[in-house]
Amino acid sequence: GKFTYNNGRLVSTPISAQWFGQPVNVVFSTQENAKQFDVNIQADGNWSVERVNAIPKALSQQLQGELPWQSQITIALPHDGGANYH
């Protein structure tokens, strides 16, 4: 995937990556506001449970099937410090 940068704002096209040995799709954007910097991330995947490399092998051998998931993450980074996650 790709992203563009325009006056401090980042916007991506769909990005394909690997996470825990499985494919993941990510789209993100950022926005500078008066009091904070906002980061927005959308991610999804459809993982084969037995191939997720973060699960101990003894457990993953007992699992089978697909694990479709999606996530929306927002992060606010106030100019005066700290972070808020949602």
Sequence and secondary structure as in RCSB ss.txt:
>XXXX:A:sequence
GKFTYNNGRLVSTPISAQWFGQPVNVVFSTQENAKQFDVNIQADGNWSVERVNAIPKALSQQLQGELPWQSQITI
ALPHDGGANYH
>XXXX:A:secstr
  EEEETTEEEE  EEEEETTEEEEEEEEEEE SSEEEEEEEEEEEEEGGG TTS HHHHTT  SEEEEEEEEEE
EEETTS  EE 
